[in-house]
Amino acid sequence: MKEMRQEFADTLKEVGTADQRLVVLVGDISHFRLVEYAKACPGRYYNVGICEPTIVNMAAGLSMAGLIPVVHTIAPFIVERSFEQIKLDFCYQKLSGNIITVGSAFDYSTLGCSHHCYGDFGMLKTLPSTQLFFPASPVELNTLFKQTYQTNHLNYFRFPKETHEIEFDAAQVIVGRGMLVRPGRDLTVVVTGPQLKNAMLAATDLSAQGLDAEVLYYPTIKPFDAKLVLDSAKKTRRVLVLEEHSQFGGLGDEVLRCTREISELKYDTIAIKAEFIRGYGSYAELCAIVGLTPQNICAKAKALR
C-alpha cells in the first residue's frame, strides 16, 4: 500500500494539473514530497513557513479571489494555534477551502505533547460549513479529496502516518457515508482511522470466543452517517467506539447522539482521556497507553455482554 504522504502529493499533482485554480500553501513541511507538484503547477505552491495564522489568512484571500486553496501543515499548529482565523476568515465569511494535516492525535509519538492534537474534530465540528475526514488508506484520501475540494465547504482532512492496511475500492468511498466492513449480530464496533486494523483483529479473536462483532468504519466524521450505526445498534444493542481522538467531541459523541433513544443500549468507548499523553515511544506504544490494542478491545467488548 502506498505511503499516505506520497498519495497526498500524487493527488495534489493530479488535481492541480487538471484544475488551474488549485493553490497549495504549506507550513514548512512536505517539501520533497511536493516537488513534482511545484514543477507541474508553477506559481501555485508557496512555503509560508511557521506562520500558521498567516497561512489561513492568505488561503482565505485566495478563496475570496476565486481560487481553491489547500493548506498543509501539522495538525496542532494549524487547528489549535489558528482556530480564530479558521473561524472568522473562512467560516464566518462563508468561504471554501481545504486544510490537510499530518500529526493529529499522537502520530508524532516521539516528539511529545507539543506535537499532539487530540481534539481537532471536536473543535472544528462546532464551526458551520465544515466537513471533517479521517482517510486512513490512499484510496480514501484520493477519492474524498476529489469529491470535496471544490465544494462550498471548509474541508478538513487529518491523514495518519499509519494505514489500516485494508484495500477499498474507490466506489465504496463516499462523502458522508460509513462502511459496513464486517457484518455481525452481537456487538457493534464503530471505528475511524487506522484503528480499523485493530478492530478487525479483535473481531476475529472475538469470533473464536463466540462473540460476533459487526464493524462499522467511518472515514467521514462530518457529515455523519447516523443511519448506519443506528440500524446496527438497534440489532445488537451493544456499541463499542474506537478512535484516536479525545473522548469529547469526536466519533463517540456522534454515535451516542444518534443511538440515545435505543432502550437497554450498552455503550463503551476507547479514546483519549482528558489528559496529556506524557509518554514517548512508537505509535504502537502510545496506542497501548491509550488502550487501543486488540487485547483491550476484546476485553471491553466482552464486558458489554
C-alpha positions in Angstrom: 0.0 0.0 0.0 1.3 3.5 -0.9 2.5 5.7 1.9 -0.1 8.3 2.8 2.1 11.3 2.3 3.0 10.1 -1.2 -0.6 9.6 -2.0 -1.3 13.2 -0.8 1.5 14.5 -3.1 0.3 12.5 -6.1 -3.3 13.5 -5.6 -2.4 17.2 -5.5 -0.4 16.9 -8.7 -3.2 15.0 -10.4 -5.8 17.5 -9.4 -3.6 20.6 -9.7 -2.6 19.9 -13.3 -6.2 19.5 -14.3 -7.6 22.4 -12.3 -5.7 25.7 -12.6 -7.5 27.1 -9.6 -5.7 24.9 -7.1 -3.1 26.7 -4.9 -1.1 24.9 -2.2 0.3 26.6 0.9 2.5 24.7 3.3 3.8 25.4 6.7 7.4 24.3 6.2 6.7 20.6 5.7 6.5 18.0 2.9 8.8 20.0 0.6 10.4 16.9 -1.0 7.1 15.2 -1.5 5.6 18.2 -3.2 8.5 18.9 -5.6 6.6 17.3 -8.5 3.5 19.3 -7.8 5.5 22.6 -7.7 7.2 21.7 -11.1 3.8 20.8 -12.7 2.0 23.8 -11.2 4.4 26.8 -11.3 3.2 29.8 -9.3 0.7 27.7 -7.3 2.9 26.4 -4.5 4.1 28.6 -1.5 6.0 27.7 1.6 4.7 30.3 4.0 6.9 29.0 6.9 6.0 28.6 10.5 3.3 31.3 10.4 0.1 29.2 10.7 -2.4 32.1 11.3 -0.9 33.9 8.3 -1.3 30.8 6.2 -5.0 30.7 7.0 -5.3 34.5 6.3 -3.6 34.0 2.9 -5.8 31.0 2.0 -9.0 32.9 2.8 -7.9 35.7 0.5 -7.2 33.2 -2.3 -10.6 31.7 -1.8 -12.2 35.1 -1.9 -10.4 35.7 -5.3 -12.0 32.5 -6.7 -9.1 30.2 -6.3 -9.1 26.9 -4.4 -6.6 26.9 -1.5 -5.0 23.8 0.1 -3.3 24.4 3.4 -1.0 21.7 4.6 0.9 21.6 7.9 1.0 19.8 11.3 -2.4 19.5 13.0 -1.8 21.2 16.4 -0.2 24.2 14.8 -3.0 24.9 12.3 -6.0 23.8 14.3 -5.2 24.9 17.8 -2.9 27.9 17.1 -5.0 29.2 14.2 -8.6 28.4 15.3 -9.6 32.1 15.4 -8.5 32.6 11.8 -10.3 29.5 10.6 -13.4 30.6 12.4 -13.5 34.2 11.2 -11.6 34.2 7.9 -13.3 31.1 6.5 -16.4 30.1 8.3 -17.8 33.5 9.2 -17.1 34.7 5.7 -18.6 31.5 4.2 -15.5 30.8 2.2 -14.5 27.4 0.9 -11.1 25.8 1.1 -9.1 22.7 2.3 -6.9 22.1 5.3 -4.9 18.8 5.1 -2.9 17.9 8.2 -0.5 15.3 9.4 0.4 14.8 13.1 -3.1 14.6 14.6 -3.7 12.6 17.8 -0.3 11.2 18.7 1.2 10.4 15.3 4.4 12.3 16.3 4.8 9.8 19.0 8.5 10.7 19.8 8.0 14.5 19.9 5.7 14.8 22.9 2.6 16.8 23.7 3.6 20.0 21.8 3.1 17.9 18.6 0.0 16.1 19.7 -3.6 17.2 18.7 -6.3 15.2 20.4 -9.4 17.3 19.8 -9.2 18.7 16.3 -12.6 17.2 15.2 -14.3 18.4 18.3 -13.1 22.0 17.7 -13.8 22.2 14.0 -17.2 20.4 14.3 -18.6 23.4 16.0 -18.0 25.7 13.0 -20.6 26.0 10.3 -19.8 24.7 6.8 -17.0 22.4 7.9 -16.6 18.9 6.6 -14.3 16.5 8.5 -12.5 13.5 7.2 -10.1 10.8 8.5 -9.0 8.8 5.5 -6.7 6.0 6.6 -5.8 4.5 3.2 -4.5 6.1 0.0 -7.7 5.4 -2.0 -9.8 7.1 0.7 -7.6 10.2 0.7 -7.6 10.4 -3.1 -11.3 9.8 -3.5 -12.6 12.0 -0.7 -10.4 14.9 -1.8 -11.6 14.7 -5.4 -15.2 14.6 -4.2 -14.9 17.6 -2.0 -12.0 20.0 -2.9 -14.2 22.4 -4.9 -17.4 22.3 -2.8 -18.7 25.2 -0.8 -17.2 23.9 2.4 -14.1 24.2 4.5 -12.8 20.6 4.2 -10.6 19.3 7.0 -8.5 16.2 6.4 -6.4 14.6 9.0 -4.5 11.8 7.4 -2.4 9.4 9.6 1.1 8.1 9.3 -0.2 4.5 9.7 -2.9 2.9 7.5 -5.4 0.3 8.4 -4.0 -1.9 5.6 -7.4 -2.7 4.1 -7.9 -2.2 0.4 -11.2 -0.4 -0.5 -12.5 0.3 -4.0 -13.0 4.0 -4.8 -16.7 3.3 -5.4 -17.0 2.3 -1.7 -15.7 5.7 -0.5 -18.5 8.3 -0.5 -18.6 11.6 1.4 -20.9 11.3 4.4 -21.2 7.6 4.3 -19.8 5.0 6.7 -18.9 1.4 5.6 -20.1 -1.9 6.9 -16.7 -3.7 6.8 -17.7 -6.9 8.8 -21.3 -8.0 9.5 -22.2 -9.3 12.9 -25.1 -9.8 15.3 -23.8 -9.5 18.9 -21.9 -6.2 19.1 -21.4 -3.1 17.0 -17.8 -1.8 16.8 -17.6 1.7 15.4 -14.2 2.9 14.3 -12.4 5.6 12.4 -8.9 6.0 11.1 -6.1 3.4 11.3 -7.7 1.7 14.3 -9.8 -0.3 11.8 -6.9 -2.7 11.7 -7.1 -3.3 15.4 -10.9 -3.5 15.2 -10.7 -6.3 12.6 -8.1 -8.2 14.5 -10.2 -8.0 17.7 -13.3 -9.1 15.8 -11.5 -12.2 14.6 -10.4 -13.0 18.2 -13.9 -12.4 19.5 -15.5 -14.6 16.9 -13.3 -17.5 18.1 -14.8 -16.8 21.6 -18.4 -16.9 20.4 -19.0 -13.1 20.1 -19.9 -12.0 16.6 -18.9 -8.3 16.1 -20.2 -6.0 13.4 -17.5 -3.5 12.4 -18.5 -0.1 11.0 -15.9 2.2 9.6 -16.2 6.0 9.3 -13.8 7.9 7.1 -16.2 10.9 7.3 -16.9 12.4 10.7 -19.0 15.3 9.5 -21.5 14.9 7.9 -22.1 11.9 10.0 -23.9 8.7 8.7 -26.3 8.2 11.5 -28.5 5.6 9.8 -25.7 3.1 9.5 -24.8 3.0 13.2 -28.4 3.3 14.3 -29.6 0.3 12.3 -26.7 -1.7 13.6 -27.2 -0.7 17.3 -30.9 -1.5 17.2 -29.9 -5.0 16.2 -27.0 -5.6 18.6 -27.8 -3.2 21.5 -24.1 -3.3 22.3 -21.8 -0.5 21.0 -18.1 0.0 21.3 -16.4 3.0 19.8 -12.7 3.2 18.9 -11.0 6.5 18.0 -7.6 8.3 18.1 -9.4 11.4 19.4 -10.4 12.9 22.7 -13.3 11.2 24.3 -15.1 14.5 24.0 -16.3 15.9 20.6 -15.3 13.0 18.3 -16.9 9.9 16.8 -18.1 8.7 20.2 -20.3 11.8 20.7 -21.9 11.3 17.3 -22.6 7.7 18.0 -24.2 8.5 21.4 -26.3 11.3 19.9 -27.9 9.1 17.3 -28.4 6.0 19.5 -29.5 7.6 22.8 -33.1 6.6 22.4 -32.4 2.8 21.9 -33.7 1.0 25.0 -31.3 -1.1 27.0 -28.3 0.0 25.0 -24.9 -0.8 26.4 -22.1 1.5 25.3 -18.4 1.9 25.9 -15.5 3.7 24.2 -11.7 3.6 23.9 -10.5 7.1 23.2 -8.0 9.6 24.5 -8.9 10.7 28.0 -8.9 14.4 29.1 -5.2 14.3 29.9 -1.9 14.6 28.2 -0.1 11.5 26.9 3.2 12.2 28.5 5.0 9.1 27.4 7.3 8.8 24.4 7.8 5.9 22.0 6.5 4.3 18.9 3.0 4.8 17.6 2.1 1.3 18.7 3.4 2.0 22.2 1.3 5.1 22.5 -1.7 3.2 21.2 -1.1 0.8 24.1 -1.0 3.6 26.6 -4.5 4.8 25.4 -5.8 1.2 25.3 -6.1 0.9 21.6 -4.9 -2.7 21.2 -6.8 -5.8 20.0 -6.5 -7.3 23.5 -8.1 -4.3 25.3 -10.8 -4.1 22.5 -11.7 -7.7 23.2 -11.8 -7.1 26.9 -14.1 -4.1 26.5 -16.3 -6.0 24.1 -16.8 -8.9 26.4 -17.6 -6.6 29.3 -20.6 -5.4 27.3 -22.2 -8.8 27.2 
